[in-house]
Amino acid sequence: MTASAGVEALHEHEGALARAGARLANPELADTLERLARTYWKYLSRVTLGLIRVVYTQDERLVVLLRRPFVLLRFRAPEYDIREGRGIVRWRIRDGVLVAKQDHGYLEIDVRRDDAPQPGYAQAHVEVEVANFYPAIATFVARWFYKATQSRIHVLVTHGFLRSLARRELEESAVGRFSGPPARPVNVGDTPWAAVAAIVAGFAGAVFALLRLRR
């Protein structure tokens, strides 16, 4: 990445998708791809303990810090490219606090179907790519700081998401573009309070132990 070039990042995973999300044959692939996209946003929200959420509108997807107006990234509505045995969902970047150059770059998930190694599963090659993205941190602070913070976080989250696909069920679509509207409201972000409580309890225990040692 240079001062005049956008960020390019590609992360890949090849493995079996969970049974409920293994519909990778056309036309089921379109619905599976939409659910996979929703699963990505849900995973992002959960690993950030609900601090990062995704707001769905008819024309946009907004990645926010808790809620508006704290918009970190604003994407256009997703574009779907469905072919035989392959599907791509792409969100084009509009703007946001983390964006230096508006209306440049995109985030996409690319899924290709392969032969399954075991009955009831579907083997898939999944790629998550960010291309031509101009991060505000790299532009207005420093490139090394961007690589040490936002870029590193993106890598950890994306790799964690890809590794989780073999064991987790795909989330229900929040829009239902290919399968009809969901039967019940779907969260676009939540807080895993059990995990938060465990972290708080661990921190409190560490502080208590430290205070006892200093006596």
Backbone as JSON, one array per atom type, in Angstrom:
{
  "sequence": "MTASAGVEALHEHEGALARAGARLANPELADTLERLARTYWKYLSRVTLGLIRVVYTQDERLVVLLRRPFVLLRFRAPEYDIREGRGIVRWRIRDGVLVAKQDHGYLEIDVRRDDAPQPGYAQAHVEVEVANFYPAIATFVARWFYKATQSRIHVLVTHGFLRSLARRELEESAVGRFSGPPARPVNVGDTPWAAVAAIVAGFAGAVFALLRLRR",
  "N": [[0.84, -1.19, 0.0], [0.61, 2.18, -0.9], [0.84, 5.79, -0.55], [-0.75, 6.72, -2.57], [-2.26, 4.62, -3.37], [-4.93, 2.23, -3.01], [-6.04, -0.01, -0.37], [-5.49, -3.51, -0.57], [-6.72, -6.65, 0.18], [-6.87, -10.12, 0.71], [-8.49, -12.97, 1.88], [-8.64, -16.43, 2.42], [-10.45, -19.54, 2.61], [-10.91, -23.02, 2.77], [-13.17, -25.56, 3.11], [-15.64, -27.62, 4.82], [-18.94, -26.53, 4.88], [-21.34, -25.97, 7.48], [-24.06, -28.28, 8.04], [-26.73, -27.16, 7.82], [-26.27, -24.93, 6.33], [-25.45, -25.74, 3.88], [-26.39, -25.59, 1.29], [-25.46, -25.4, -1.68], [-26.02, -25.59, -4.32], [-27.35, -24.35, -7.38], [-30.82, -23.34, -7.49], [-30.44, -22.74, -4.82], [-28.08, -21.67, -3.96], [-28.07, -18.88, -4.07], [-29.68, -18.07, -1.9], [-28.18, -19.21, 0.19], [-25.82, -17.73, -0.05], [-26.73, -15.18, 0.61], [-27.42, -15.6, 3.29], [-24.92, -16.26, 4.27], [-23.62, -13.82, 4.0], [-25.06, -12.35, 5.89], [-24.29, -13.77, 8.15], [-21.62, -13.08, 8.32], [-21.73, -10.34, 9.07], [-23.03, -10.64, 11.53], [-21.15, -12.12, 12.95], [-19.06, -10.26, 13.1], [-20.24, -8.37, 14.79], [-20.58, -9.86, 17.15], [-17.95, -10.63, 17.95], [-16.94, -8.21, 18.64], [-18.22, -7.69, 20.92], [-20.74, -6.57, 20.64], [-20.34, -3.88, 20.3], [-19.82, -3.0, 17.73], [-22.12, -2.69, 15.18], [-24.51, -3.5, 12.59], [-26.46, -1.67, 10.47], [-29.31, -2.04, 8.58], [-30.61, -0.63, 5.65], [-32.81, 0.22, 2.93], [-31.18, 0.93, 0.79], [-28.58, 0.87, 1.74], [-25.87, -0.38, 3.82], [-24.86, 0.07, 7.03], [-22.08, 0.22, 9.03], [-21.82, 0.62, 12.33], [-20.77, 2.28, 15.36], [-22.18, 1.18, 18.03], [-24.62, 2.8, 17.51], [-26.29, 5.0, 15.14], [-25.24, 8.46, 15.23], [-22.73, 7.39, 14.69], [-21.1, 6.35, 12.36], [-19.01, 4.07, 11.05], [-18.34, 2.74, 8.67], [-19.9, 3.01, 5.55], [-21.8, 1.25, 3.31], [-22.96, 0.58, -0.01], [-26.08, -1.02, -0.95], [-25.97, -4.61, -1.12], [-24.53, -6.3, -3.98], [-25.25, -9.05, -6.05], [-23.76, -11.77, -7.65], [-24.51, -14.5, -9.25], [-23.59, -17.63, -10.32], [-23.17, -20.81, -12.02], [-22.53, -22.98, -9.53], [-21.06, -21.09, -8.16], [-20.92, -18.07, -6.27], [-21.06, -14.57, -5.66], [-21.05, -11.95, -3.34], [-21.13, -8.51, -3.06], [-20.22, -5.51, -1.5], [-20.19, -2.16, -2.13], [-18.08, 0.48, -1.14], [-19.09, 3.48, 0.38], [-18.77, 5.78, 2.24], [-17.7, 7.06, 5.46], [-16.38, 7.19, 8.86], [-13.97, 5.81, 8.88], [-13.08, 5.99, 6.32], [-11.14, 7.43, 3.79], [-11.29, 8.17, 1.12], [-14.08, 8.71, -0.63], [-16.62, 6.59, -2.1], [-14.98, 4.66, -3.25], [-13.6, 1.48, -3.72], [-14.37, -1.83, -2.33], [-16.0, -4.46, -0.46], [-16.1, -7.95, -0.53], [-17.55, -11.26, -0.63], [-16.73, -14.37, -1.81], [-17.88, -17.4, -3.0], [-17.23, -20.71, -3.87], [-18.34, -23.82, -5.06], [-17.28, -27.1, -4.23], [-16.48, -30.63, -4.53], [-17.96, -32.58, -1.97], [-16.48, -33.87, 1.05], [-17.78, -35.58, 2.78], [-20.98, -37.12, 3.45], [-23.94, -35.06, 3.56], [-22.76, -32.64, 3.91], [-21.29, -29.7, 2.42], [-18.6, -28.97, 0.4], [-16.69, -26.08, 0.23], [-15.04, -23.3, -1.22], [-14.12, -20.36, 0.16], [-13.74, -16.91, -0.1], [-12.79, -13.82, 1.28], [-12.61, -10.53, 0.44], [-11.08, -7.33, 0.38], [-10.86, -4.48, -1.55], [-9.19, -1.8, -3.19], [-9.59, 0.08, -1.19], [-9.45, 3.06, 0.7], [-8.1, 3.83, 3.57], [-8.86, 5.99, 6.3], [-7.22, 6.22, 8.55], [-4.66, 5.47, 7.64], [-4.22, 7.48, 5.82], [-4.5, 9.96, 7.17], [-3.17, 9.68, 9.56], [-0.92, 7.56, 9.94], [0.63, 5.1, 7.87], [1.84, 2.86, 9.07], [0.56, 2.83, 11.51], [-2.05, 2.27, 10.81], [-1.7, -0.35, 9.8], [-0.99, -1.63, 12.13], [-3.25, -1.5, 13.66], [-6.24, -1.11, 12.62], [-6.01, -2.69, 10.26], [-4.86, -5.07, 11.26], [-6.84, -5.91, 13.04], [-8.94, -6.38, 11.24], [-7.88, -8.57, 9.83], [-7.72, -10.54, 11.86], [-10.45, -10.79, 12.59], [-11.62, -11.6, 10.14], [-10.26, -14.02, 9.55], [-11.06, -15.5, 11.78], [-13.82, -15.62, 11.32], [-13.9, -17.1, 8.9], [-12.8, -19.54, 9.72], [-14.78, -20.35, 11.45], [-16.89, -21.24, 9.93], [-17.19, -23.94, 9.38], [-18.35, -25.05, 11.62], [-20.54, -23.63, 12.5], [-23.98, -22.7, 12.25], [-25.52, -21.07, 9.49], [-26.66, -17.71, 9.65], [-30.04, -16.49, 9.73], [-31.37, -14.73, 6.95], [-31.5, -11.17, 6.98], [-32.95, -9.73, 5.25], [-34.14, -11.29, 3.2], [-34.08, -11.48, 0.43], [-33.88, -13.48, -1.53], [-35.28, -15.63, -0.5], [-37.63, -14.79, 0.59], [-39.15, -12.6, 3.08], [-37.85, -12.73, 6.46], [-39.32, -14.82, 9.03], [-39.47, -13.79, 11.54], [-38.35, -10.9, 13.45], [-34.96, -9.97, 12.85], [-31.94, -9.61, 14.49], [-29.48, -7.09, 13.95], [-27.24, -6.85, 15.28], [-25.85, -7.62, 18.43], [-25.26, -7.95, 21.96], [-23.18, -10.17, 23.57], [-23.93, -10.93, 26.54], [-23.17, -12.77, 28.49], [-20.51, -13.32, 27.9], [-19.45, -10.77, 28.24], [-19.95, -10.43, 30.99], [-18.29, -12.43, 32.0], [-15.77, -11.44, 31.27], [-15.72, -9.02, 32.71], [-15.91, -10.05, 35.31], [-13.53, -11.52, 35.41], [-11.65, -9.45, 35.15], [-12.25, -7.95, 37.45], [-11.58, -9.88, 39.39], [-8.82, -10.08, 38.93], [-7.97, -7.52, 39.64], [-8.7, -7.52, 42.34], [-7.04, -9.57, 43.32], [-4.55, -8.41, 42.85], [-4.64, -6.21, 44.57], [-4.67, -7.53, 47.02], [-2.14, -8.67, 47.03], [-0.56, -6.45, 47.3], [-0.9, -5.65, 49.84]],
  "CA": [[0.0, 0.0, 0.0], [1.31, 3.45, -0.94], [-0.03, 6.93, -0.24], [-1.66, 6.97, -3.68], [-2.94, 3.38, -3.74], [-5.86, 1.73, -2.03], [-5.71, -1.26, 0.3], [-5.93, -4.76, -1.16], [-6.55, -7.75, 1.13], [-7.62, -11.31, 0.32], [-8.41, -14.04, 2.86], [-9.26, -17.62, 1.83], [-10.71, -20.72, 3.44], [-11.53, -24.14, 2.06], [-13.63, -26.55, 4.07], [-17.04, -28.0, 4.77], [-19.88, -25.67, 5.56], [-22.26, -26.7, 8.35], [-25.13, -28.96, 7.3], [-27.88, -26.3, 7.52], [-25.9, -23.9, 5.37], [-24.7, -26.41, 2.84], [-27.13, -25.6, 0.03], [-24.58, -24.67, -2.59], [-26.42, -25.85, -5.7], [-28.33, -23.39, -7.87], [-30.84, -21.93, -7.11], [-30.28, -22.54, -3.38], [-26.84, -20.95, -3.71], [-28.36, -17.46, -3.84], [-30.14, -17.94, -0.51], [-27.05, -19.5, 1.07], [-24.9, -16.6, -0.12], [-27.32, -14.09, 1.38], [-27.29, -15.97, 4.7], [-23.5, -16.17, 4.59], [-23.34, -12.4, 4.18], [-25.63, -11.97, 7.19], [-23.46, -14.41, 9.17], [-20.4, -12.28, 8.45], [-22.04, -9.15, 9.87], [-23.34, -11.07, 12.9], [-19.88, -12.5, 13.59], [-18.36, -9.01, 13.4], [-20.87, -7.76, 15.96], [-20.38, -10.68, 18.35], [-16.56, -10.61, 18.42], [-16.68, -6.88, 19.21], [-19.1, -7.61, 22.1], [-21.9, -5.75, 20.35], [-20.0, -2.47, 20.09], [-19.99, -2.77, 16.3], [-23.39, -3.22, 14.69], [-24.78, -3.23, 11.18], [-27.81, -1.16, 10.25], [-29.8, -2.31, 7.23], [-31.63, 0.2, 5.03], [-33.13, -0.29, 1.59], [-30.11, 1.22, -0.15], [-27.27, 0.92, 2.36], [-25.52, -1.12, 5.01], [-24.03, 0.96, 7.82], [-21.35, -0.36, 10.16], [-21.85, 1.72, 13.28], [-20.34, 2.07, 16.74], [-23.41, 1.14, 18.83], [-25.77, 3.3, 16.77], [-26.06, 6.27, 14.47], [-24.58, 8.84, 13.97], [-21.33, 6.96, 14.7], [-20.99, 5.46, 11.2], [-17.62, 3.77, 10.74], [-18.3, 2.42, 7.25], [-21.2, 2.99, 4.89], [-21.75, 0.53, 2.05], [-24.18, 0.49, -0.81], [-26.75, -2.31, -0.82], [-25.13, -5.63, -1.75], [-24.73, -6.78, -5.34], [-25.07, -10.5, -6.1], [-23.39, -12.36, -8.93], [-24.75, -15.94, -9.07], [-23.3, -18.45, -11.49], [-23.26, -22.24, -11.73], [-21.55, -23.43, -8.56], [-20.29, -19.99, -7.61], [-21.68, -16.88, -5.97], [-20.31, -13.44, -5.1], [-21.81, -10.82, -2.81], [-20.19, -7.39, -3.01], [-20.7, -4.24, -0.96], [-19.33, -1.07, -2.55], [-17.87, 1.43, -0.06], [-19.49, 4.86, 0.11], [-18.03, 6.72, 3.08], [-17.65, 6.69, 6.86], [-15.27, 7.74, 9.62], [-12.75, 5.08, 8.56], [-12.85, 6.09, 4.87], [-10.5, 8.67, 3.35], [-11.71, 8.48, -0.25], [-15.45, 8.24, -0.78], [-17.05, 5.91, -3.32], [-13.9, 3.86, -3.81], [-13.35, 0.21, -3.07], [-15.48, -2.72, -2.02], [-15.82, -5.68, 0.32], [-16.87, -9.01, -1.16], [-17.41, -12.65, -0.25], [-16.8, -15.21, -3.01], [-18.05, -18.81, -2.62], [-17.2, -21.68, -4.97], [-18.7, -25.16, -4.62], [-16.41, -28.22, -4.6], [-17.02, -31.93, -4.12], [-17.99, -32.72, -0.52], [-15.72, -35.02, 1.55], [-18.63, -36.45, 3.58], [-22.4, -36.9, 3.17], [-24.65, -34.08, 4.38], [-22.01, -31.4, 3.96], [-20.88, -29.17, 1.13], [-17.25, -28.42, 0.41], [-16.72, -24.77, -0.4], [-13.89, -22.4, -1.14], [-14.67, -19.05, 0.49], [-12.78, -15.82, -0.08], [-13.25, -12.49, 1.7], [-11.66, -9.6, -0.17], [-11.23, -5.87, 0.4], [-10.07, -3.98, -2.67], [-9.23, -0.38, -3.54], [-10.1, 0.82, -0.03], [-8.54, 4.1, 1.17], [-8.4, 4.01, 5.0], [-8.58, 7.32, 6.84], [-6.1, 6.16, 9.49], [-3.42, 5.45, 6.87], [-4.08, 8.75, 5.1], [-4.41, 11.14, 8.03], [-2.29, 9.42, 10.71], [0.28, 6.94, 9.38], [0.38, 3.77, 7.33], [2.24, 1.84, 10.03], [-0.45, 2.79, 12.55], [-3.19, 1.55, 10.22], [-1.36, -1.77, 9.73], [-0.91, -2.17, 13.49], [-4.55, -1.41, 14.33], [-7.41, -1.49, 11.84], [-5.71, -3.8, 9.35], [-4.65, -6.28, 12.05], [-8.16, -6.32, 13.55], [-9.67, -6.95, 10.1], [-7.31, -9.9, 9.54], [-8.13, -11.46, 12.93], [-11.9, -11.03, 12.49], [-11.92, -12.35, 8.92], [-9.79, -15.4, 9.7], [-11.94, -16.14, 12.75], [-15.09, -15.88, 10.64], [-13.73, -18.18, 7.94], [-12.6, -20.8, 10.45], [-16.01, -20.72, 12.15], [-17.94, -21.66, 9.01], [-17.38, -25.4, 9.4], [-19.04, -25.53, 12.83], [-21.67, -22.8, 12.88], [-25.1, -22.59, 11.33], [-25.63, -19.76, 8.88], [-27.72, -16.88, 10.2], [-31.19, -16.2, 8.88], [-31.23, -13.46, 6.25], [-32.22, -10.04, 7.55], [-33.7, -9.09, 4.16], [-34.94, -12.28, 2.51], [-34.17, -11.13, -0.99], [-34.04, -14.68, -2.37], [-36.13, -16.64, 0.13], [-38.77, -14.15, 1.22], [-38.82, -11.94, 4.35], [-37.75, -13.64, 7.61], [-40.57, -15.0, 9.76], [-39.41, -13.0, 12.77], [-37.31, -9.87, 13.35], [-33.58, -10.45, 12.93], [-31.02, -8.61, 15.01], [-28.32, -6.72, 13.14], [-26.13, -6.72, 16.22], [-26.27, -7.84, 19.79], [-24.17, -8.01, 22.92], [-23.16, -11.44, 24.32], [-23.76, -10.47, 27.92], [-22.45, -13.78, 29.27], [-19.07, -13.09, 27.67], [-19.1, -9.5, 28.89], [-19.92, -10.67, 32.43], [-17.09, -13.2, 32.3], [-14.62, -10.54, 31.16], [-15.76, -8.1, 33.85], [-15.59, -10.82, 36.51], [-12.1, -11.81, 35.37], [-10.92, -8.21, 35.43], [-12.44, -7.64, 38.87], [-10.79, -10.83, 40.15], [-7.41, -9.72, 38.8], [-7.75, -6.31, 40.45], [-8.79, -7.92, 43.75], [-5.82, -10.32, 43.64], [-3.45, -7.45, 42.87], [-4.76, -5.43, 45.81], [-4.28, -8.4, 48.15], [-0.69, -8.84, 46.99], [0.1, -5.21, 47.67], [-1.08, -5.4, 51.28]],
  "C": [[0.88, 1.24, 0.0], [0.33, 4.56, -0.65], [-1.06, 7.16, -1.32], [-2.45, 5.74, -4.09], [-3.86, 2.92, -2.62], [-5.39, 0.41, -1.44], [-6.28, -2.44, -0.48], [-5.69, -5.86, -0.14], [-7.45, -8.9, 0.72], [-7.39, -12.4, 1.36], [-9.21, -15.23, 2.32], [-9.45, -18.71, 2.86], [-11.34, -21.79, 2.58], [-11.91, -25.2, 3.07], [-15.1, -26.8, 3.92], [-17.89, -26.99, 5.53], [-20.83, -26.53, 6.38], [-23.47, -27.18, 7.56], [-26.26, -28.02, 6.89], [-27.54, -25.23, 6.5], [-25.26, -24.47, 4.13], [-25.41, -26.43, 1.49], [-26.37, -24.75, -0.98], [-24.88, -24.97, -4.05], [-27.43, -24.77, -6.12], [-29.71, -24.04, -7.88], [-30.64, -21.67, -5.62], [-29.05, -21.72, -3.04], [-27.1, -19.48, -3.4], [-28.79, -17.22, -2.4], [-29.0, -18.2, 0.46], [-26.06, -18.34, 1.09], [-25.42, -15.42, 0.69], [-27.2, -14.35, 2.89], [-25.83, -15.91, 5.15], [-23.09, -14.72, 4.82], [-23.85, -11.92, 5.53], [-24.8, -12.55, 8.34], [-22.18, -13.63, 9.39], [-20.65, -11.06, 9.31], [-22.32, -9.53, 11.33], [-22.06, -11.45, 13.64], [-19.09, -11.25, 13.98], [-18.92, -8.36, 14.66], [-20.55, -8.55, 17.23], [-18.94, -10.61, 18.85], [-16.16, -9.24, 18.94], [-17.6, -6.61, 20.4], [-20.27, -6.64, 21.88], [-21.6, -4.27, 20.17], [-20.17, -2.07, 18.62], [-21.28, -3.44, 15.86], [-23.59, -2.83, 13.24], [-26.24, -2.85, 11.02], [-28.18, -1.38, 8.79], [-30.8, -1.23, 6.83], [-31.88, -0.35, 3.63], [-31.95, -0.14, 0.63], [-28.71, 1.11, 0.43], [-27.11, -0.12, 3.46], [-24.52, -0.26, 5.78], [-23.4, 0.2, 8.97], [-21.16, 0.75, 11.18], [-21.23, 1.29, 14.62], [-21.55, 2.28, 17.62], [-24.62, 1.59, 18.04], [-25.39, 4.55, 16.0], [-25.98, 7.38, 15.51], [-23.13, 8.37, 13.87], [-21.12, 5.91, 13.61], [-19.51, 5.29, 10.86], [-17.42, 3.53, 9.25], [-19.72, 2.41, 6.7], [-21.03, 2.33, 3.52], [-23.05, 0.72, 1.28], [-24.82, -0.88, -0.57], [-25.96, -3.37, -1.59], [-25.54, -5.96, -3.18], [-24.43, -8.27, -5.35], [-24.76, -10.93, -7.53], [-23.45, -13.88, -8.75], [-24.5, -16.66, -10.38], [-23.44, -19.92, -11.1], [-22.14, -22.64, -10.76], [-20.71, -22.34, -7.93], [-21.18, -18.78, -7.35], [-20.81, -15.83, -5.32], [-21.29, -12.42, -4.57], [-20.8, -9.7, -2.57], [-20.88, -6.14, -2.46], [-19.72, -3.14, -1.39], [-19.28, 0.0, -1.45], [-18.31, 2.82, -0.49], [-18.65, 5.85, 0.93], [-18.03, 6.2, 4.51], [-16.42, 7.27, 7.54], [-13.94, 7.08, 9.23], [-12.34, 5.2, 7.1], [-12.26, 7.45, 4.52], [-11.0, 9.12, 1.98], [-13.07, 7.88, -0.5], [-15.67, 7.56, -2.12], [-15.9, 5.22, -4.05], [-13.79, 2.57, -3.01], [-14.59, -0.59, -2.77], [-15.02, -3.83, -1.09], [-16.66, -6.75, -0.36], [-16.55, -10.37, -0.56], [-17.67, -13.49, -1.5], [-16.84, -16.68, -2.57], [-18.06, -19.67, -3.87], [-17.45, -23.08, -4.42], [-17.69, -26.18, -5.13], [-17.08, -29.52, -4.17], [-16.91, -32.08, -2.61], [-17.21, -33.96, -0.08], [-16.57, -35.99, 2.36], [-20.09, -36.13, 3.31], [-23.0, -35.84, 4.1], [-23.94, -32.75, 4.49], [-21.71, -30.94, 2.53], [-19.49, -28.56, 1.28], [-17.28, -27.11, -0.35], [-15.39, -24.07, -0.22], [-14.45, -21.0, -0.97], [-13.55, -18.03, 0.55], [-13.47, -14.55, 0.41], [-12.2, -11.5, 1.22], [-12.07, -8.15, 0.07], [-10.32, -5.32, -0.68], [-10.28, -2.49, -2.86], [-9.82, 0.49, -2.43], [-9.04, 1.81, 0.45], [-8.86, 4.4, 2.64], [-8.0, 5.39, 5.5], [-7.38, 7.3, 7.77], [-4.78, 6.2, 8.75], [-3.16, 6.79, 6.21], [-3.78, 9.9, 6.04], [-3.53, 10.93, 9.27], [-0.97, 8.86, 10.19], [-0.06, 5.55, 8.91], [0.74, 2.68, 8.33], [1.2, 1.7, 11.14], [-1.69, 2.05, 12.06], [-2.91, 0.05, 10.21], [-1.36, -2.42, 11.11], [-2.26, -2.2, 14.2], [-5.68, -1.95, 13.45], [-7.15, -2.69, 10.94], [-5.55, -5.11, 10.12], [-5.98, -6.82, 12.59], [-8.97, -6.97, 12.44], [-9.18, -8.36, 9.79], [-7.79, -10.91, 10.58], [-9.62, -11.81, 12.82], [-12.22, -11.9, 11.28], [-11.46, -13.8, 9.02], [-10.65, -16.16, 10.7], [-13.27, -16.51, 12.13], [-14.96, -17.07, 9.7], [-13.56, -19.53, 8.63], [-13.89, -21.28, 11.11], [-17.06, -21.34, 11.24], [-18.21, -23.16, 9.06], [-18.22, -25.87, 10.57], [-20.27, -24.71, 13.2], [-22.76, -22.85, 11.81], [-25.14, -21.18, 10.75], [-26.83, -19.01, 9.47], [-28.87, -16.74, 9.2], [-30.99, -14.85, 8.21], [-32.06, -12.37, 6.92], [-33.12, -9.37, 6.51], [-34.62, -10.07, 3.45], [-35.12, -11.99, 1.04], [-34.46, -12.32, -1.87], [-34.99, -15.71, -1.79], [-37.39, -16.06, 0.75], [-38.38, -13.56, 2.56], [-38.74, -12.95, 5.48], [-39.05, -13.68, 8.4], [-40.61, -14.18, 11.04], [-38.32, -11.95, 12.62], [-35.92, -10.46, 13.56], [-32.69, -9.33, 13.43], [-29.92, -8.33, 14.01], [-27.12, -6.47, 14.04], [-26.64, -6.95, 17.62], [-25.04, -7.91, 20.68], [-24.23, -9.34, 23.66], [-22.87, -11.16, 25.79], [-23.04, -11.48, 28.79], [-20.94, -13.59, 29.12], [-18.62, -11.81, 28.34], [-18.99, -9.7, 30.39], [-18.68, -11.44, 32.83], [-15.84, -12.34, 32.26], [-14.56, -9.59, 32.35], [-15.38, -8.82, 35.13], [-14.11, -11.15, 36.56], [-11.25, -10.6, 35.7], [-11.03, -7.83, 36.9], [-11.62, -8.58, 39.75], [-9.31, -10.51, 40.11], [-7.07, -8.5, 39.65], [-7.75, -6.67, 41.94], [-7.52, -8.66, 44.18], [-4.62, -9.39, 43.74], [-3.46, -6.63, 44.15], [-4.34, -6.25, 47.02], [-2.77, -8.57, 48.2], [0.04, -7.6, 47.47], [-0.05, -4.89, 49.16], [0.13, -5.91, 52.08]]
}
